[in-house]
Amino acid sequence: MAGNRPLRRWITAAVAGVLAGLALPPWGCPPLLWCALVPLWALGPGPALVWGGAAVLVSHRWLLWLHPLDWVGVPLPLSLPLCVLLWLAIGLLAAVLVGAWRLLVQRLGAECASTAWLAAALWGLSEVLLARGPLFWIGLGSAVLPGDRALAGLARLLGAGGLAALQLLLSWWLWRWLAGVLAQRSGVWRQAAAWLAVVLLLHGWGWWLLEAPQPAAASGRPLALLVLQPAIPTREKFSWAQQQALRRRLAEALHEAEARGVEALLLPEGALALGEPLPRAARVEVLSGGFRQNGAQLHSALLRFQPGSLQPDQALDKHRLVPLGEWIPASRWLSWSGLSAVGGIDPGAPSRLLRRPDGPLGVAICYELADGSSLAEAARHGARWLVASANLDPYPALLQGQFAALAQLRALELSRWLVSAANTGPSLVVSPEGVVLQRLPAGEPGTLAAVIQERSVLTGYGRWGELPLLVAGLGGCMLAIRSRMRQS
């Protein structure tokens, strides 16, 4: 039996990693995540590699739905190997990061509270950095939604990185309690009662942050909007029939927007081709995903058309590009001709703030929605509401659920209305309390009329960003150094 212990450790790590992946959105089950994190604290760096890889391979399994990639110019024989390679590469990256993190924990002493504090802060900050990178990273901070909106309320102070650190600390405490139970130590049930009291207190605090009345001056004027979900399959987008269907639906949406008297019509990412005008001039502002040329550079952007105009007068370029689909590694030095039909897109500026004549707004194009820190910066510079423009086809419902959960988290963090316009979904309206109030059926064409309100209030996270997490990490580092000095 003793010879099987190492194998059991690896199997336990794999099972716990799978459960952690399942606990993330679209389910969003924090208690399951806390239990899945316990073996991560208990086991060594080796099993932690398996834990990290399993968690990300499960949560990012939607990457396999990219196949076939022939719709972006990838030869069919290369399509499935490329999708599998990308999926495995992300899993490997996660395994290395989690293994390195657990190695640090082991060096500092996993049983020490100072180690847990420092390690949790490092994890949270790492998730913030990963969310700013080229991958659609679904981290522990998003696990609170859609299942636990009360705990998610703490995002107004801590952001997603802080929520990730908090859940790691709760799981560490749970691990120390279980270790005490197995060792038959005294006081373990008092410790369990204290842990439960803290969990309840955190939920109460989060709920209070959600329900606290806002100053009257923080709310601005109401905005009437119309969202179009054209539901054009991406793999068929360039066919003549689908192009005609898209133009017809755009024209019908413009007529409906005028008839309803809304202030703006929102169209999804990629709704307009390069240089393509609107089907007709309309008496409403149009915010549409599209493409634009800036010298030799081609950008995917959110284009703004002022009322009565056929051509855009403003644009905010997409900053985070999709690997393979929009961005090709080493494209400046290597020729990838024939690999991707849209691989020549260039990134825009990092700022997610679009300054309109009627007031600034924060913009997330596609999976830029995973990056809460950039939208928080936009809110600090005056963004009064948030727009998410996306095309999530041909991804499965799993990714749409994750996208919707991230939309809820972004609205909560900044106390802003968020409106999503997506080609096949999710097109939705999220309140500043993180509640999805309206949503169009996935994969079906339609329009969604909504009335939202501008807001200027800044939450703790909107004001300070990751500063509290940095301070917590610095405090944990000082405590860890002090503990090491005492031991020596």
Summary of the structure (lengths in Angstrom):
residues: 488
radius of gyration: 23.6
end to end distance: 37.2
largest distance: 77.7
contacts: 1752
relative contact order: 0.13
helix: 53%
strand: 15%
